Amino acid sequence: MHLLRAILTPLVAATVLAAAAPLVMAQNRGDETLLEMQQAFRKGDRKRLEQLLPAARGHALEPWAAYWELRARLSEASPQEIQGFLQRYAGTYQEDRLRNDWLLLLGQRRDWPRFAEQHPLFRMSDDREVRCYALLIDQIKGTAPATVAEDVRSNWYAQRDADDGCTHAAGELYSYKLLAPLDIWRKARLAAEANRPRAMRAAVEIVSTDALPQLKDVLDSPTKYLLSRTTARGTVRQELVTLALVRLATSDADNAAQQLDSKWGVHLSPEERNWVWGVIGKNAAQKLSASAAGYFANITRDSDLNDDLLGWKVRAALRAGQWRVVGKAIDAMSPQARQDSTWAYWKARSLLAGKPGDADRAEATKLLEAIAGTQGFYEQLALEELGQRITTPPAPAPLTAEEKAAARANPGLNRALYAILLGLRADGVREWNYTTNLHQSGGMPERELLAAADFACQREVWDRCINTSERTKGVIDASQRFPTPFRRSVVERAQAIGLDPAYVYGLIRQESRFIMDARSHVGASGLMQVMPATARWTAKKIGLNNFTPDQINDRETNITIGTAYLKLALDDFAGSMPLAAAAYNAGPGRPRNWRNGPVLEAAIWAENVPFAETRDYVKKVLANTTNYAAILTGQPQSLKARLGTVGPRDAAQPEVNKDLP
């Protein structure tokens, strides 16, 4: 711990203001206590937390210690004790975090008076379940906004698992006739598609408790349920058949299509048929099946689908070259979805396809100008559609000494950095994000965000530096958003093996945000997030003798192995950056299959990547790469030039690295 204490020493003085209780300077003696308390909290060891808490008094992270101890027994704590905590740590993340937890407990207990008393003091306001409770109370009091039903519905639909707050609020609004039966059944459909049986049952229970026994049959075996019935009279039975078809479509889209087309279509309403065809089309599109566009063509009204299903209809249409379908499906999306840069870009492209008239060109230009910029994949593509290239934006005015000092004196930022450097990364990240984004309404002003990002940069906490700087809208500090740590190692190693250093930086930024000890949930490690088996294979391939997996976290070794593997993947995919990036994220086998089919411009191919994580990853790595190239070369860059086209492997060419793991 001696090295860690040396790192943390400059932070100690700044944390004196970080809590309501007086702090002592010899705080590092309690670091081990804090680490042990976090482990006890994770294990739910209430007795150990109680024993350790006195030793954490006066520590810079005392608010965390006190939060863990009280949170572990919150259901048994008295209101007076909770209020005492909220007062002692007033203004901290931990105060608002505990109030969030208490509001959820009060909602579950239906303690509406105390909930109504506490909710106005809740600063984060980012918990959907709390929001649903609050809307319900407003409805009970007669002070609900005109949008109460829409607000509850959107929050409820966004909850993947069954929660008490939004489910209870939806049930109550249904009883008030503010939500229609279709609103409830659509939630059940979403849960059926996401394989969330508890959420599915909770929704059906609101609208038809009598249907629960049949719902069990739907859940146990949708195929058996469909085969055992010949008709579907009445809304409830129609919806149960719809749920069975949705469940079936998630595992066997072609079978569901056959059932709908040959038997059940005539028994369902047009809206129900359209929804099921949407789910069938989505699942076919996720398998890159040529039948996807045909399934979507059975939909008679796009407005019967939600944004997710419409998004997959657009992707299938892009893959099939159906530009009119692309435009119509995007038109049917919600206003919020249409503003997303993804759909704004493809809507513009649909207007420019074929033989556009002056009105089409004008509308497309307006859409492109609204999103064009350097910050993301579609923003960069829009910029190029307008005839421009990607360059490094002008730097904002330098931060003043006063602005930097204010960031260094911010208690929440200091506590967050202390926690991160101590090894409590998840807790520190949460407090940092709260301090920059939620502590004050609308988050920090832009100059304060730049100063906070600078504070993180100076401490080499690169992920907070990048993410905080990315929140600015009016100005872009490229040096913060696209830092180049370990520049000599990265550039020299990349150039030595014929790899573009900008591509390496673009990948590292997405993989680890330059966190040296980053470790993924699947076991990938280090800057370039290398898996142990991949590391062993690559080390052997490049002749790195005496390699052992524990060396993956060594910076130089990680860069050496990561860049070598990336180069091998790039060679295997004939220099295609999108395909190699997909291989790095999802393994080479999947993109080898995903490339089969028609030859596509790579932006269309990337948008059709079946896995949401990999789809997002490929786009971000390529956008990062283009920005890093502008920084490293000082020259205008083209994302389109890096994308190219994607299609089946040339059978005449040998597979370069067939055993690539």
C-alpha positions as CSV (number, residue, x, y, z in Angstrom):
1,M,0.0,0.0,0.0
2,H,3.0,2.4,0.3
3,L,2.9,3.3,-3.4
4,L,-0.8,3.9,-3.4
5,R,-0.5,6.2,-0.4
6,A,2.1,8.2,-2.2
7,I,-0.2,8.6,-5.1
8,L,-3.1,9.6,-2.9
9,T,-1.3,12.0,-0.7
10,P,-2.0,15.1,-3.0
11,L,-5.7,14.3,-2.8
12,V,-5.9,14.2,1.0
13,A,-5.8,17.9,1.5
14,A,-8.4,18.5,-1.1
15,T,-10.8,16.0,0.6
16,V,-11.0,18.0,3.8
17,L,-14.2,19.6,2.5
18,A,-15.6,16.3,1.2
19,A,-17.9,15.5,4.1
20,A,-19.8,17.2,6.8
21,A,-17.8,15.6,9.6
22,P,-14.2,16.9,10.3
23,L,-11.5,14.9,8.6
24,V,-8.1,14.0,9.9
25,M,-5.0,14.1,7.8
26,A,-3.8,10.6,8.6
27,Q,-6.5,9.1,6.5
28,N,-4.5,6.5,4.7
29,R,-4.4,4.3,7.8
30,G,-8.1,3.6,7.0
31,D,-7.7,2.6,3.4
32,E,-7.6,-1.1,4.3
33,T,-10.7,-0.6,6.4
34,L,-12.6,0.9,3.4
35,L,-11.6,-1.9,1.1
36,E,-12.7,-4.5,3.7
37,M,-16.0,-2.7,4.2
38,Q,-16.7,-2.8,0.5
39,Q,-16.2,-6.5,0.4
40,A,-18.4,-7.0,3.5
41,F,-21.1,-4.9,1.8
42,R,-20.9,-7.1,-1.3
43,K,-21.3,-10.2,0.9
44,G,-24.1,-8.7,2.9
45,D,-22.1,-9.1,6.1
46,R,-23.9,-6.6,8.3
47,K,-22.1,-7.6,11.5
48,R,-18.7,-7.0,10.0
49,L,-19.8,-3.6,8.6
50,E,-20.9,-2.5,12.0
51,Q,-17.6,-3.6,13.5
52,L,-15.5,-1.8,10.9
53,L,-17.5,1.5,10.7
54,P,-15.8,3.2,13.8
55,A,-12.4,2.7,12.2
56,A,-13.6,4.6,9.1
57,R,-14.7,7.7,10.9
58,G,-12.7,10.7,9.7
59,H,-11.5,9.0,6.5
60,A,-12.0,10.9,3.2
61,L,-14.3,8.1,2.1
62,E,-16.3,8.0,5.4
63,P,-19.5,8.7,3.5
64,W,-19.1,5.5,1.6
65,A,-18.4,3.5,4.7
66,A,-21.5,4.9,6.5
67,Y,-23.6,4.3,3.4
68,W,-22.6,0.7,3.1
69,E,-23.3,0.0,6.8
70,L,-26.8,1.7,6.8
71,R,-27.8,0.4,3.3
72,A,-27.2,-3.2,4.4
73,R,-29.9,-2.9,7.1
74,L,-32.1,-0.2,5.5
75,S,-35.3,-2.1,5.8
76,E,-34.9,-2.3,9.6
77,A,-33.6,1.3,10.1
78,S,-35.8,3.9,11.7
79,P,-36.8,7.0,9.8
80,Q,-34.9,9.1,12.4
81,E,-31.7,7.2,11.8
82,I,-32.1,7.6,8.0
83,Q,-32.7,11.3,8.4
84,G,-29.6,11.5,10.6
85,F,-27.5,10.0,7.8
86,L,-29.1,12.4,5.2
87,Q,-28.3,15.4,7.4
88,R,-24.8,14.3,8.3
89,Y,-23.8,13.7,4.7
90,A,-25.9,16.4,3.1
91,G,-24.9,17.4,-0.4
92,T,-22.9,14.2,-1.1
93,Y,-23.6,11.5,-3.6
94,Q,-24.1,9.1,-0.7
95,E,-26.9,11.2,0.7
96,D,-28.8,11.1,-2.6
97,R,-27.9,7.4,-3.2
98,L,-29.5,6.5,0.2
99,R,-32.5,8.7,-0.5
100,N,-32.9,6.8,-3.8
101,D,-32.8,3.5,-1.9
102,W,-35.2,4.8,0.8
103,L,-37.7,6.1,-1.8
104,L,-37.8,2.7,-3.4
105,L,-38.5,1.1,0.0
106,L,-41.2,3.7,0.8
107,G,-42.8,3.0,-2.5
108,Q,-42.9,-0.7,-1.9
109,R,-44.4,0.0,1.5
110,R,-47.0,2.4,-0.1
111,D,-45.9,5.0,2.4
112,W,-47.0,7.8,0.1
113,P,-46.9,10.7,2.6
114,R,-43.2,10.1,3.5
115,F,-42.4,9.4,-0.1
116,A,-44.0,12.7,-1.1
117,E,-41.9,14.4,1.5
118,Q,-38.6,13.0,0.4
119,H,-39.0,13.0,-3.4
120,P,-38.6,16.7,-4.0
121,L,-35.2,16.4,-2.3
122,F,-34.0,13.7,-4.7
123,R,-31.4,15.3,-6.9
124,M,-30.4,12.5,-9.3
125,S,-34.0,11.9,-10.5
126,D,-32.7,9.1,-12.8
127,D,-34.5,6.1,-11.3
128,R,-37.4,4.9,-13.5
129,E,-39.1,3.1,-10.6
130,V,-39.0,6.1,-8.4
131,R,-40.3,8.2,-11.2
132,C,-43.3,5.9,-11.6
133,Y,-44.1,6.0,-7.9
134,A,-43.9,9.8,-8.0
135,L,-46.3,10.0,-11.0
136,L,-48.7,7.7,-9.3
137,I,-48.7,9.9,-6.2
138,D,-49.4,12.9,-8.4
139,Q,-52.3,11.1,-10.0
140,I,-53.7,10.2,-6.5
141,K,-53.4,13.8,-5.4
142,G,-54.9,15.1,-8.6
143,T,-51.7,17.0,-9.6
144,A,-50.5,14.7,-12.3
145,P,-49.3,16.2,-15.6
146,A,-51.4,15.6,-18.7
147,T,-48.6,13.2,-19.9
148,V,-48.9,11.0,-16.8
149,A,-50.0,7.9,-18.8
150,E,-47.4,8.4,-21.5
151,D,-44.7,8.9,-18.9
152,V,-45.6,5.8,-16.9
153,R,-45.9,3.7,-20.0
154,S,-42.5,4.8,-21.4
155,N,-40.7,4.2,-18.1
156,W,-42.5,0.8,-17.7
157,Y,-41.6,-0.3,-21.2
158,A,-38.0,0.6,-20.6
159,Q,-37.7,-1.7,-17.6
160,R,-36.6,-5.1,-18.7
161,D,-37.4,-6.9,-15.5
162,A,-40.5,-6.8,-13.4
163,D,-40.3,-3.9,-11.0
164,D,-42.8,-2.9,-8.4
165,G,-42.9,0.9,-9.1
166,C,-43.8,1.0,-12.8
167,T,-45.8,-2.2,-12.7
168,H,-47.9,-0.9,-9.8
169,A,-48.3,2.5,-11.4
170,A,-49.4,1.0,-14.7
171,G,-51.9,-1.2,-12.9
172,E,-53.4,1.8,-11.1
173,L,-53.5,3.9,-14.3
174,Y,-55.2,1.0,-16.0
175,S,-57.9,1.0,-13.3
176,Y,-58.3,4.8,-13.9
177,K,-58.7,4.0,-17.6
178,L,-55.7,6.1,-18.4
179,L,-53.9,3.2,-19.9
180,A,-55.7,1.0,-22.4
181,P,-55.6,-2.9,-22.5
182,L,-53.3,-2.7,-25.6
183,D,-50.8,-0.7,-23.5
184,I,-50.6,-3.6,-21.0
185,W,-50.5,-6.3,-23.6
186,R,-47.7,-4.6,-25.5
187,K,-45.7,-4.7,-22.3
188,A,-46.3,-8.4,-22.1
189,R,-45.2,-8.8,-25.7
190,L,-41.9,-6.9,-25.0
191,A,-41.3,-9.2,-22.0
192,A,-42.1,-12.3,-24.0
193,E,-39.6,-11.2,-26.7
194,A,-36.9,-10.4,-24.0
195,N,-37.6,-13.8,-22.2
196,R,-38.7,-12.0,-19.0
197,P,-41.4,-14.3,-17.7
198,R,-41.9,-12.5,-14.4
199,A,-42.5,-9.2,-16.2
200,M,-44.8,-11.0,-18.7
201,R,-46.9,-12.4,-15.9
202,A,-47.0,-9.1,-14.0
203,A,-48.4,-7.4,-17.1
204,V,-51.0,-10.1,-17.9
205,E,-52.1,-10.1,-14.2
206,I,-53.1,-6.4,-14.6
207,V,-55.3,-6.9,-17.6
208,S,-56.6,-10.5,-17.1
209,T,-55.9,-12.6,-14.0
210,D,-58.1,-15.3,-15.5
211,A,-55.5,-15.7,-18.3
212,L,-52.6,-16.6,-16.0
213,P,-53.2,-20.4,-16.2
214,Q,-53.1,-20.3,-20.0
215,L,-50.1,-17.9,-19.9
216,K,-48.2,-20.7,-18.1
217,D,-48.9,-23.0,-21.0
218,V,-47.6,-20.2,-23.4
219,L,-44.4,-19.9,-21.3
220,D,-43.8,-23.7,-21.0
221,S,-44.2,-24.4,-24.7
222,P,-45.5,-21.9,-27.2
223,T,-45.5,-24.5,-30.0
224,K,-47.6,-26.9,-28.0
225,Y,-50.0,-24.1,-27.0
226,L,-50.5,-23.1,-30.7
227,L,-50.9,-26.6,-31.9
228,S,-53.5,-27.4,-29.2
229,R,-55.9,-24.7,-30.2
230,T,-57.9,-24.0,-33.3
231,T,-59.4,-20.6,-32.7
232,A,-58.8,-17.5,-30.7
233,R,-62.1,-15.8,-29.8
234,G,-61.9,-12.6,-27.9
235,T,-59.1,-10.1,-27.2
236,V,-57.5,-12.1,-24.3
237,R,-57.2,-15.3,-26.4
238,Q,-55.9,-13.3,-29.4
239,E,-53.3,-11.7,-27.2
240,L,-52.2,-15.1,-25.7
241,V,-51.8,-16.4,-29.3
242,T,-49.8,-13.3,-30.1
243,L,-47.6,-13.9,-27.1
244,A,-47.0,-17.5,-28.1
245,L,-46.1,-16.5,-31.6
246,V,-43.7,-13.8,-30.3
247,R,-42.1,-16.4,-28.0
248,L,-41.8,-18.9,-30.9
249,A,-40.4,-16.2,-33.2
250,T,-37.4,-15.6,-30.9
251,S,-36.2,-19.1,-31.4
252,D,-37.7,-20.1,-34.8
253,A,-38.7,-17.2,-37.0
254,D,-39.6,-19.4,-40.0
255,N,-41.8,-21.7,-37.9
256,A,-43.6,-18.7,-36.4
257,A,-44.1,-17.2,-39.9
258,Q,-45.6,-20.5,-41.1
259,Q,-48.0,-20.6,-38.2
260,L,-49.0,-17.0,-38.6
261,D,-49.5,-17.3,-42.4
262,S,-51.3,-20.6,-42.6
263,K,-53.4,-20.6,-39.4
264,W,-53.4,-17.8,-36.9
265,G,-53.3,-14.6,-39.1
266,V,-57.1,-14.7,-39.7
267,H,-57.7,-14.9,-36.0
268,L,-55.7,-11.8,-35.0
269,S,-56.3,-8.1,-35.4
270,P,-54.3,-6.2,-38.0
271,E,-52.3,-4.6,-35.2
272,E,-51.5,-8.0,-33.6
273,R,-50.5,-9.5,-37.0
274,N,-48.3,-6.5,-37.8
275,W,-46.5,-6.8,-34.4
276,V,-45.9,-10.5,-34.8
277,W,-44.6,-10.0,-38.4
278,G,-42.3,-7.3,-36.9
279,V,-40.9,-9.7,-34.4
280,I,-40.5,-12.4,-37.0
281,G,-38.7,-10.0,-39.3
282,K,-36.5,-8.7,-36.5
283,N,-35.3,-12.2,-35.6
284,A,-34.8,-13.1,-39.3
285,A,-32.8,-9.9,-39.7
286,Q,-30.6,-10.7,-36.7
287,K,-29.7,-13.9,-38.5
288,L,-29.0,-12.0,-41.7
289,S,-31.6,-14.1,-43.4
290,A,-32.6,-13.1,-46.9
291,S,-36.2,-13.7,-45.8
292,A,-36.2,-10.8,-43.4
293,A,-37.3,-8.2,-45.9
294,G,-40.1,-10.4,-47.1
295,Y,-41.4,-10.9,-43.6
296,F,-41.4,-7.2,-42.9
297,A,-43.2,-6.7,-46.2
298,N,-46.3,-8.4,-44.7
299,I,-46.7,-5.4,-42.3
300,T,-49.7,-3.3,-43.5
301,R,-49.0,-0.3,-41.2
302,D,-45.6,0.6,-39.9
303,S,-47.1,2.7,-37.1
304,D,-48.2,-0.5,-35.4
305,L,-44.5,-1.3,-34.6
306,N,-42.3,0.2,-31.9
307,D,-39.0,1.9,-32.6
308,D,-37.0,-1.2,-32.0
309,L,-38.9,-3.3,-34.6
310,L,-38.9,-0.4,-37.0
311,G,-35.1,-0.1,-36.6
312,W,-34.7,-3.7,-37.6
313,K,-37.0,-3.2,-40.6
314,V,-34.7,-0.4,-41.7
315,R,-31.6,-2.6,-41.3
316,A,-33.2,-5.4,-43.3
317,A,-34.3,-2.9,-46.0
318,L,-30.8,-1.4,-46.1
319,R,-29.3,-4.8,-46.7
320,A,-31.8,-5.5,-49.4
321,G,-31.3,-2.1,-51.1
322,Q,-34.9,-1.1,-50.5
323,W,-34.5,2.7,-50.0
324,R,-38.2,3.6,-50.1
325,V,-38.9,1.1,-47.3
326,V,-36.0,2.7,-45.3
327,G,-37.5,6.1,-45.6
328,K,-41.1,5.0,-44.8
329,A,-40.0,3.0,-41.7
330,I,-38.0,5.8,-40.3
331,D,-40.9,8.2,-40.8
332,A,-43.0,5.9,-38.6
333,M,-40.6,6.1,-35.7
334,S,-41.1,8.3,-32.7
335,P,-39.9,11.9,-32.9
336,Q,-37.1,11.0,-30.4
337,A,-35.9,8.1,-32.5
338,R,-36.0,10.1,-35.8
339,Q,-33.6,12.7,-34.1
340,D,-31.0,10.0,-33.4
341,S,-28.1,10.4,-35.7
342,T,-28.4,6.8,-36.9
343,W,-31.9,7.2,-38.4
344,A,-31.4,10.9,-39.4
345,Y,-28.4,9.8,-41.5
346,W,-30.2,6.8,-43.2
347,K,-33.3,8.9,-43.8
348,A,-31.2,11.5,-45.6
349,R,-29.5,8.7,-47.6
350,S,-33.0,7.3,-48.5
351,L,-33.9,10.8,-49.9
352,L,-30.8,10.9,-52.0
353,A,-31.2,7.4,-53.4
354,G,-32.4,7.0,-57.0
355,K,-33.2,10.2,-58.7
356,P,-33.9,12.8,-56.0
357,G,-35.7,16.0,-56.7
358,D,-34.8,19.4,-55.4
359,A,-37.1,19.0,-52.4
360,D,-35.6,15.7,-51.5
361,R,-32.1,17.1,-51.7
362,A,-33.0,20.1,-49.6
363,E,-34.6,17.9,-46.9
364,A,-31.6,15.5,-47.0
365,T,-29.2,18.4,-46.6
366,K,-31.1,19.8,-43.6
367,L,-31.0,16.4,-41.9
368,L,-27.3,15.9,-42.5
369,E,-26.4,19.4,-41.4
370,A,-28.3,18.8,-38.1
371,I,-26.0,15.9,-37.2
372,A,-22.8,16.6,-39.0
373,G,-19.7,16.7,-36.8
374,T,-16.6,14.8,-35.7
375,Q,-17.9,13.2,-32.5
376,G,-19.4,10.0,-33.8
377,F,-19.8,7.5,-36.6
378,Y,-22.9,8.9,-38.3
379,E,-21.9,12.5,-37.5
380,Q,-18.7,11.9,-39.5
381,L,-20.5,10.2,-42.3
382,A,-22.9,13.1,-42.5
383,L,-20.0,15.5,-42.7
384,E,-18.6,13.6,-45.6
385,E,-22.0,13.5,-47.4
386,L,-21.8,17.3,-47.2
387,G,-18.5,17.2,-49.0
388,Q,-16.2,17.8,-46.0
389,R,-13.6,15.8,-44.2
390,I,-12.9,15.1,-40.5
391,T,-10.4,17.4,-38.9
392,T,-9.4,18.2,-35.4
393,P,-11.8,20.8,-34.0
394,P,-10.3,24.1,-32.7
395,A,-9.3,23.9,-29.1
396,P,-11.4,25.8,-26.6
397,A,-10.0,28.7,-24.6
398,P,-7.4,27.5,-22.1
399,L,-8.7,26.8,-18.6
400,T,-7.9,29.5,-16.1
401,A,-6.0,28.8,-12.9
402,E,-9.3,29.6,-11.0
403,E,-11.3,27.1,-13.1
404,K,-8.7,24.4,-12.5
405,A,-8.6,25.2,-8.8
406,A,-12.3,24.9,-8.4
407,A,-12.3,21.4,-9.9
408,R,-9.4,20.4,-7.7
409,A,-11.4,21.6,-4.6
410,N,-14.6,19.9,-5.5
411,P,-15.4,17.4,-2.7
412,G,-17.3,14.9,-4.9
413,L,-14.6,14.8,-7.6
414,N,-11.9,14.3,-5.0
415,R,-13.8,11.5,-3.2
416,A,-14.4,9.8,-6.6
417,L,-10.7,10.0,-7.6
418,Y,-9.6,8.7,-4.2
419,A,-12.0,5.8,-4.5
420,I,-10.8,5.0,-8.0
421,L,-7.1,5.1,-7.1
422,L,-7.8,3.1,-4.0
423,G,-9.3,0.3,-6.1
424,L,-12.9,1.1,-5.5
425,R,-13.4,1.9,-9.2
426,A,-17.1,1.2,-9.6
427,D,-18.0,3.3,-6.6
428,G,-15.7,6.1,-7.6
429,V,-17.1,6.1,-11.1
430,R,-20.6,6.4,-9.8
431,E,-19.7,9.3,-7.5
432,W,-17.8,11.1,-10.3
433,N,-20.7,10.7,-12.7
434,Y,-23.1,12.0,-10.1
435,T,-20.9,15.0,-9.4
436,T,-20.5,16.0,-13.0
437,N,-23.9,15.0,-14.4
438,L,-26.6,15.0,-11.6
439,H,-25.6,16.9,-8.5
440,Q,-27.0,20.1,-10.0
441,S,-29.9,20.3,-12.4
442,G,-28.6,19.8,-16.0
443,G,-25.2,18.8,-14.8
444,M,-22.0,21.0,-14.7
445,P,-21.7,23.9,-17.2
446,E,-19.3,23.2,-20.0
447,R,-16.3,25.1,-18.6
448,E,-16.7,23.2,-15.3
449,L,-16.9,19.9,-17.3
450,L,-13.6,20.8,-19.1
451,A,-12.0,21.6,-15.8
452,A,-13.2,18.3,-14.2
453,A,-12.0,16.4,-17.3
454,D,-8.6,18.1,-16.9
455,F,-8.4,17.1,-13.3
456,A,-9.0,13.5,-14.2
457,C,-6.4,13.8,-17.1
458,Q,-3.8,15.1,-14.7
459,R,-4.4,12.1,-12.4
460,E,-4.3,9.8,-15.5
461,V,-7.8,8.6,-14.8
462,W,-8.4,8.5,-18.5
463,D,-11.9,7.0,-18.6
464,R,-13.3,9.9,-16.5
465,C,-11.3,12.4,-18.5
466,I,-12.8,11.1,-21.8
467,N,-16.3,10.6,-20.6
468,T,-16.6,13.9,-18.8
469,S,-15.2,15.9,-21.8
470,E,-17.6,14.1,-24.1
471,R,-20.5,15.8,-22.4
472,T,-19.7,19.2,-23.7
473,K,-21.8,20.3,-26.6
474,G,-20.6,23.8,-27.5
475,V,-16.9,23.1,-27.6
476,I,-14.8,20.0,-28.2
477,D,-11.4,19.5,-26.5
478,A,-9.9,16.8,-28.7
479,S,-6.9,16.4,-26.4
480,Q,-9.2,15.3,-23.6
481,R,-11.6,13.3,-25.7
482,F,-8.8,11.5,-27.6
483,P,-5.8,11.4,-25.3
484,T,-2.7,9.5,-26.4
485,P,-1.1,7.9,-23.4
486,F,1.9,5.6,-23.9
487,R,2.3,7.3,-27.3
488,R,5.9,6.1,-27.9
489,S,5.0,2.5,-27.1
490,V,1.8,2.4,-29.2
491,V,3.1,4.3,-32.2
492,E,6.5,2.4,-32.4
493,R,4.9,-1.0,-31.9
494,A,2.1,-0.4,-34.5
495,Q,4.4,1.0,-37.1
496,A,6.9,-1.8,-36.6
497,I,4.3,-4.4,-37.7
498,G,2.6,-2.3,-40.4
499,L,-0.4,-1.2,-38.4
500,D,-2.0,2.2,-38.4
501,P,-1.3,3.7,-34.9
502,A,-4.7,5.6,-35.1
503,Y,-6.5,2.2,-35.5
504,V,-4.7,0.9,-32.4
505,Y,-5.6,4.0,-30.4
506,G,-9.2,3.9,-31.7
507,L,-9.5,0.3,-30.4
508,I,-7.8,0.9,-27.0
509,R,-10.1,3.9,-26.4
510,Q,-13.1,1.7,-26.9
511,E,-11.8,-1.4,-25.2
512,S,-10.4,-0.1,-21.9
513,R,-10.5,3.8,-22.0
514,F,-6.7,3.4,-21.2
515,I,-7.4,1.7,-17.8
516,M,-4.3,-0.4,-17.1
517,D,-6.0,-2.9,-14.9
518,A,-9.2,-3.2,-16.8
519,R,-10.8,-6.6,-16.7
520,S,-13.9,-7.6,-18.6
521,H,-16.7,-9.9,-17.4
522,V,-15.3,-12.6,-19.7
523,G,-11.7,-12.3,-18.4
524,A,-10.1,-10.0,-21.0
525,S,-7.3,-7.9,-19.4
526,G,-5.3,-4.8,-19.8
527,L,-5.2,-1.9,-22.2
528,M,-6.2,-3.9,-25.2
529,Q,-8.4,-6.4,-23.3
530,V,-6.7,-9.6,-24.4
531,M,-8.2,-12.9,-23.4
532,P,-5.7,-15.4,-21.8
533,A,-6.1,-18.1,-24.5
534,T,-5.8,-15.5,-27.3
535,A,-2.7,-14.1,-25.6
536,R,-1.1,-17.6,-25.4
537,W,-1.9,-18.3,-29.1
538,T,-0.6,-14.9,-30.2
539,A,2.6,-15.1,-28.2
540,K,3.4,-18.4,-29.8
541,K,2.5,-17.1,-33.2
542,I,4.9,-14.1,-32.9
543,G,7.7,-16.0,-31.2
544,L,7.3,-14.4,-27.7
545,N,9.1,-17.0,-25.7
546,N,8.4,-17.9,-22.0
547,F,5.1,-16.0,-22.0
548,T,2.8,-16.6,-19.1
549,P,-0.8,-15.3,-18.8
550,D,0.0,-13.1,-15.7
551,Q,2.1,-10.9,-18.1
552,I,-1.0,-9.7,-19.9
553,N,-1.4,-6.8,-17.5
554,D,2.2,-5.6,-18.1
555,R,1.7,-2.6,-20.3
556,E,4.4,-3.3,-22.9
557,T,3.4,-7.0,-23.2
558,N,-0.2,-6.1,-23.5
559,I,0.4,-3.7,-26.3
560,T,2.8,-6.1,-28.1
561,I,0.3,-9.0,-28.0
562,G,-2.8,-6.8,-28.6
563,T,-1.4,-5.1,-31.7
564,A,0.0,-8.4,-33.0
565,Y,-3.4,-10.0,-32.8
566,L,-5.1,-7.0,-34.4
567,K,-2.7,-7.1,-37.3
568,L,-3.2,-10.9,-37.7
569,A,-7.0,-10.3,-37.8
570,L,-6.6,-7.4,-40.2
571,D,-4.5,-9.6,-42.5
572,D,-7.1,-12.4,-42.3
573,F,-9.9,-10.0,-43.4
574,A,-7.8,-8.6,-46.3
575,G,-7.3,-5.2,-44.5
576,S,-10.9,-4.5,-43.7
577,M,-10.9,-2.4,-40.5
578,P,-14.6,-3.0,-39.8
579,L,-14.3,-6.8,-40.1
580,A,-11.1,-6.9,-38.0
581,A,-12.7,-4.8,-35.3
582,A,-15.7,-7.1,-35.2
583,A,-13.3,-10.1,-35.0
584,Y,-11.5,-8.4,-32.1
585,N,-14.7,-7.9,-30.2
586,A,-16.8,-11.0,-31.1
587,G,-14.1,-13.5,-32.3
588,P,-13.3,-14.1,-36.0
589,G,-15.8,-16.8,-36.6
590,R,-18.8,-14.6,-36.3
591,P,-17.7,-11.8,-38.8
592,R,-16.6,-14.6,-41.2
593,N,-20.3,-15.6,-41.3
594,W,-21.7,-12.1,-41.1
595,R,-19.8,-11.1,-44.3
596,N,-21.6,-13.7,-46.4
597,G,-24.4,-12.4,-48.6
598,P,-24.5,-9.3,-50.9
599,V,-21.5,-7.0,-51.2
600,L,-22.5,-4.0,-49.0
601,E,-21.0,-0.6,-48.2
602,A,-19.4,-1.2,-44.8
603,A,-21.7,1.3,-43.0
604,I,-24.7,-0.8,-44.0
605,W,-22.9,-3.9,-43.1
606,A,-21.9,-2.5,-39.7
607,E,-25.5,-1.4,-38.9
608,N,-26.6,-4.9,-39.6
609,V,-24.2,-6.6,-37.2
610,P,-26.6,-8.8,-35.1
611,F,-25.0,-8.2,-31.7
612,A,-25.8,-4.7,-30.3
613,E,-22.4,-4.6,-28.4
614,T,-20.4,-5.5,-31.5
615,R,-22.4,-3.2,-33.7
616,D,-21.8,-0.3,-31.4
617,Y,-18.1,-1.3,-31.0
618,V,-17.3,-1.4,-34.7
619,K,-18.8,2.0,-35.3
620,K,-17.1,3.6,-32.3
621,V,-13.7,2.1,-33.1
622,L,-13.8,3.4,-36.7
623,A,-15.0,6.8,-35.6
624,N,-12.3,6.9,-32.9
625,T,-9.7,5.8,-35.5
626,T,-10.6,8.7,-37.8
627,N,-10.3,11.2,-35.1
628,Y,-7.0,9.8,-33.9
629,A,-5.7,9.9,-37.5
630,A,-6.6,13.6,-37.7
631,I,-4.7,14.2,-34.4
632,L,-1.6,12.1,-35.2
633,T,-1.2,13.3,-38.8
634,G,-2.6,16.8,-38.6
635,Q,-4.4,16.1,-41.9
636,P,-8.1,15.9,-42.9
637,Q,-9.4,12.4,-42.8
638,S,-12.1,10.2,-44.3
639,L,-14.1,7.6,-42.4
640,K,-15.6,6.4,-45.7
641,A,-12.1,5.5,-47.0
642,R,-11.6,3.3,-43.9
643,L,-14.9,1.6,-44.3
644,G,-14.9,0.4,-47.9
645,T,-17.2,-2.5,-48.7
646,V,-17.9,-5.8,-47.1
647,G,-18.8,-9.0,-48.9
648,P,-17.9,-12.7,-49.0
649,R,-14.3,-13.8,-48.9
650,D,-12.7,-14.2,-52.3
651,A,-12.6,-18.0,-52.7
652,A,-9.6,-17.8,-54.9
653,Q,-7.5,-16.3,-52.1
654,P,-6.1,-18.5,-49.3
655,E,-7.2,-17.9,-45.7
656,V,-4.3,-16.1,-44.1
657,N,-4.9,-17.1,-40.4
658,K,-7.4,-19.9,-40.5
659,D,-6.7,-20.8,-36.9
660,L,-7.1,-17.2,-35.6
661,P,-8.9,-17.7,-32.2
